[in-house]
Amino acid sequence: MRKKIIVGNWKMNKTVDESAKLATELVAAVKGQAFAETVEIGIAPTFLALDRVAAIVKGSPVRLVAQDVHFENQGAFTGKVSVDMLKAIGVTHVILGHSEPRTLFGETDAAVNKKTLKVLSEGLTPIVCVGETRAEREGNVTEKVVGNQVRAAYQGVSAAEAAKSVIAYEPVWAIGTGLTASDDQAQAVHKFIRGLLTELYGSGTAEAVRIQYGGSMKAENASGLLKQGDIDGGLIGGASLKVDSFLGIIKAA
């Protein structure tokens, strides 16, 4: 049985002090709770706050997640952060290919693939984001778009490596808009992704990969989404910025 995984993506929110406060409150809230054993929990603060938050979550059930990474070890890449730097402070998971870098900053499928390979090679867990825009959904090309993104991201990734990864299906039209895919809509795409993984790697690997939903999941709708057979967690945006709302999603998982 796949262990549910709930990750809070704080995006460009919270100062270092605010991030430390939120992380401290979350660690206190999950300490000793039974759900901390059955649900994998992670938070992704800004790069500036990672080191401070790392000290707070160390030894707790809360995993430290980075919002992105570069695919080179070091060098003349102003503004970028390497996998080695993240590993050194205790990061275990890295979000890759989020729709915002894709749409706002022109991140390509090829770049996502390089990052996926790099993260896996260093023993960290990539959370590979895929998803369609509203125009693409209305044009009935969701499966084509999502399928192309998955194939591109996993180019050159072995079955053993793929089994250690996480995929986040995030319909772009449902991120930060208040819109959410219905339980059935989300499940249909998750099922398609698992079917594609079966084609690429076989059923064993496909069944091992956890697929999160990442489109405006909140405490009020989490239960219905998380009951779906192929939805293994959530990549949470706004609802992860307050302990109570984030806890509501974790408890639903």
C-alpha positions as CSV (number, residue, x, y, z in Angstrom):
1,M,0.0,0.0,0.0
2,R,1.4,3.4,-1.0
3,K,2.0,5.8,1.9
4,K,0.2,9.1,1.5
5,I,2.4,12.1,1.0
6,I,1.4,15.7,1.9
7,V,3.8,18.5,1.0
8,G,3.3,22.2,1.7
9,N,4.8,24.4,-1.0
10,W,5.2,27.8,0.6
11,K,6.3,29.4,-2.7
12,M,7.5,33.0,-2.3
13,N,5.8,33.5,1.1
14,K,7.1,34.0,4.6
15,T,10.3,35.8,5.8
16,V,12.9,33.6,7.4
17,D,11.5,34.4,10.9
18,E,8.0,33.7,9.8
19,S,9.0,30.5,8.2
20,A,10.8,29.4,11.4
21,K,7.6,30.2,13.4
22,L,5.3,28.2,11.1
23,A,7.7,25.3,11.0
24,T,7.9,25.3,14.8
25,E,4.1,25.3,15.2
26,L,3.8,22.5,12.7
27,V,6.4,20.3,14.3
28,A,4.7,20.8,17.7
29,A,1.3,20.0,16.2
30,V,2.4,16.7,14.6
31,K,4.7,15.5,17.5
32,G,3.4,12.2,18.9
33,Q,0.4,12.1,16.6
34,A,-0.5,8.7,15.1
35,F,-1.0,10.2,11.6
36,A,2.7,11.3,11.6
37,E,3.5,7.5,11.2
38,T,1.0,6.9,8.4
39,V,1.4,10.0,6.3
40,E,4.6,11.4,5.0
41,I,4.7,15.2,5.7
42,G,7.0,17.7,4.0
43,I,7.3,21.5,3.8
44,A,9.1,23.6,1.2
45,P,10.0,27.1,2.4
46,T,12.0,29.6,0.4
47,F,15.7,28.9,-0.2
48,L,16.5,31.7,2.3
49,A,14.6,29.9,5.1
50,L,15.7,26.3,4.3
51,D,18.7,26.3,6.7
52,R,16.8,27.7,9.7
53,V,13.8,25.4,9.1
54,A,16.2,22.4,8.7
55,A,17.3,22.8,12.3
56,I,13.6,23.0,13.4
57,V,12.4,19.9,11.6
58,K,15.5,17.8,12.4
59,G,14.4,14.6,14.3
60,S,10.7,15.3,13.6
61,P,8.4,13.5,11.2
62,V,8.4,16.6,8.9
63,R,10.6,16.3,5.8
64,L,12.5,19.3,4.4
65,V,11.6,20.0,0.8
66,A,13.2,22.4,-1.7
67,Q,11.2,24.3,-4.2
68,D,13.6,23.8,-7.1
69,V,17.3,23.0,-7.9
70,H,19.8,23.4,-10.7
71,F,21.1,20.4,-12.6
72,E,24.8,21.3,-12.3
73,N,26.9,20.7,-9.3
74,Q,28.6,24.1,-9.2
75,G,29.8,26.9,-11.4
76,A,28.8,30.1,-13.1
77,F,25.1,29.8,-12.6
78,T,24.1,33.0,-10.8
79,G,21.1,32.7,-8.6
80,K,20.9,28.9,-8.7
81,V,21.2,26.3,-6.0
82,S,22.8,22.8,-6.4
83,V,21.7,19.4,-5.1
84,D,24.9,19.2,-3.0
85,M,23.9,22.4,-1.2
86,L,20.5,21.1,-0.5
87,K,21.7,17.7,0.7
88,A,24.2,19.4,3.1
89,I,21.4,21.0,5.1
90,G,19.1,18.0,5.2
91,V,16.7,18.4,2.2
92,T,15.2,15.1,1.2
93,H,12.7,16.0,-1.6
94,V,12.8,18.6,-4.4
95,I,9.9,20.0,-6.3
96,L,10.6,20.0,-10.1
97,G,8.8,21.3,-13.1
98,H,6.1,23.2,-11.2
99,S,3.7,25.1,-13.4
100,E,4.9,28.5,-12.2
101,P,8.5,28.0,-13.4
102,R,7.2,26.5,-16.6
103,T,4.7,29.2,-17.4
104,L,6.3,32.3,-15.8
105,F,10.0,31.6,-16.5
106,G,10.0,29.3,-19.5
107,E,11.3,26.1,-17.9
108,T,11.4,23.4,-20.5
109,D,10.7,19.7,-20.4
110,A,14.3,19.1,-21.1
111,A,15.4,21.1,-18.1
112,V,12.9,19.2,-15.9
113,N,14.4,15.9,-17.1
114,K,18.0,17.0,-16.3
115,K,16.9,18.1,-12.8
116,T,15.1,14.8,-12.3
117,L,18.1,12.7,-13.3
118,K,20.4,14.9,-11.1
119,V,18.1,14.7,-8.0
120,L,17.8,10.9,-8.4
121,S,21.5,10.4,-8.9
122,E,22.1,12.2,-5.5
123,G,19.6,10.0,-3.6
124,L,17.0,12.7,-3.1
125,T,13.3,12.3,-4.1
126,P,12.0,14.4,-7.0
127,I,8.4,15.6,-6.9
128,V,7.8,15.9,-10.7
129,C,5.0,18.3,-11.5
130,V,2.8,17.9,-14.6
131,G,-0.4,19.5,-15.7
132,E,-2.5,21.1,-18.4
133,T,-3.8,24.7,-18.8
134,R,-7.5,25.6,-19.0
135,A,-7.3,26.0,-22.7
136,E,-5.7,22.6,-23.1
137,R,-8.4,20.9,-20.9
138,E,-11.1,22.6,-22.9
139,G,-9.4,21.5,-26.1
140,N,-9.5,17.9,-24.8
141,V,-5.7,17.4,-25.0
142,T,-5.1,16.9,-21.3
143,E,-3.8,13.4,-21.7
144,K,-1.6,14.4,-24.6
145,V,-0.1,17.3,-22.6
146,V,0.4,15.4,-19.4
147,G,1.6,12.3,-21.2
148,N,4.3,14.3,-23.0
149,Q,5.4,15.9,-19.8
150,V,5.7,12.6,-18.0
151,R,7.6,10.9,-20.8
152,A,10.0,13.9,-21.1
153,A,10.7,14.1,-17.4
154,Y,11.4,10.4,-17.1
155,Q,13.6,10.1,-20.2
156,G,16.7,8.0,-19.1
157,V,15.2,7.2,-15.7
158,S,15.4,3.6,-14.8
159,A,12.5,1.6,-13.3
160,A,14.3,1.4,-10.0
161,E,14.8,5.2,-9.9
162,A,11.2,5.9,-11.1
163,A,9.8,3.8,-8.2
164,K,11.5,6.2,-5.8
165,S,10.0,9.3,-7.3
166,V,6.8,11.2,-6.7
167,I,4.6,12.8,-9.4
168,A,2.3,15.8,-8.7
169,Y,-0.6,16.3,-11.1
170,E,-1.4,20.0,-10.9
171,P,-4.0,21.3,-13.3
172,V,-2.7,24.8,-14.1
173,W,-6.2,26.1,-14.2
174,A,-6.8,25.1,-10.6
175,I,-3.7,26.6,-9.0
176,G,-4.4,29.7,-7.0
177,T,-7.7,30.2,-8.8
178,G,-10.0,28.7,-6.2
179,L,-11.0,26.2,-8.8
180,T,-10.5,22.5,-8.1
181,A,-10.8,19.5,-10.3
182,S,-13.7,17.3,-9.2
183,D,-12.8,14.0,-7.5
184,D,-13.6,12.2,-10.7
185,Q,-11.6,14.6,-12.9
186,A,-8.6,14.3,-10.7
187,Q,-8.8,10.6,-10.4
188,A,-9.1,10.2,-14.2
189,V,-5.8,12.0,-14.8
190,H,-4.1,10.2,-12.0
191,K,-5.3,6.9,-13.4
192,F,-4.0,7.9,-16.8
193,I,-0.6,8.7,-15.4
194,R,-0.4,5.4,-13.6
195,G,-1.3,3.6,-16.8
196,L,1.4,5.5,-18.7
197,L,3.9,4.5,-16.0
198,T,2.8,0.9,-16.5
199,E,3.6,1.2,-20.2
200,L,7.0,2.7,-19.5
201,Y,8.1,0.6,-16.6
202,G,5.6,-2.2,-15.9
203,S,2.9,-2.6,-13.3
204,G,5.2,-3.1,-10.3
205,T,6.9,0.3,-10.7
206,A,3.7,2.0,-11.6
207,E,2.1,0.8,-8.4
208,A,5.0,2.0,-6.4
209,V,5.0,5.6,-7.6
210,R,3.0,8.0,-5.5
211,I,1.0,10.6,-7.5
212,Q,-0.1,13.7,-5.6
213,Y,-2.9,16.1,-6.6
214,G,-1.8,19.7,-6.6
215,G,-4.7,22.0,-7.6
216,S,-6.1,24.0,-4.7
217,M,-6.5,21.1,-2.3
218,K,-7.7,22.3,1.1
219,A,-9.2,20.7,4.2
220,E,-12.7,21.0,2.9
221,N,-12.1,19.0,-0.3
222,A,-9.2,16.8,0.7
223,S,-11.1,13.9,1.9
224,G,-13.0,13.2,-1.3
225,L,-9.8,13.6,-3.4
226,L,-7.7,11.4,-1.2
227,K,-10.2,8.6,-1.2
228,Q,-9.6,8.1,-5.0
229,G,-7.7,5.0,-5.8
230,D,-4.8,6.7,-7.6
231,I,-4.5,9.9,-5.6
232,D,-1.7,9.4,-3.1
233,G,-1.4,12.8,-1.5
234,G,-1.3,16.5,-2.1
235,L,1.1,19.2,-3.1
236,I,-0.4,22.1,-1.1
237,G,-0.1,25.8,-1.8
238,G,-2.0,28.4,0.1
239,A,-3.6,26.0,2.6
240,S,-0.1,25.0,3.8
241,L,0.6,28.5,5.1
242,K,-1.5,28.1,8.2
243,V,-1.0,25.1,10.6
244,D,-4.7,24.4,11.1
245,S,-5.6,24.2,7.4
246,F,-2.5,22.1,6.6
247,L,-3.3,19.8,9.5
248,G,-6.8,19.3,8.2
249,I,-5.4,18.0,4.9
250,I,-2.9,15.7,6.7
251,K,-5.6,14.3,8.9
252,A,-7.8,13.6,5.8
253,A,-4.9,11.7,4.3
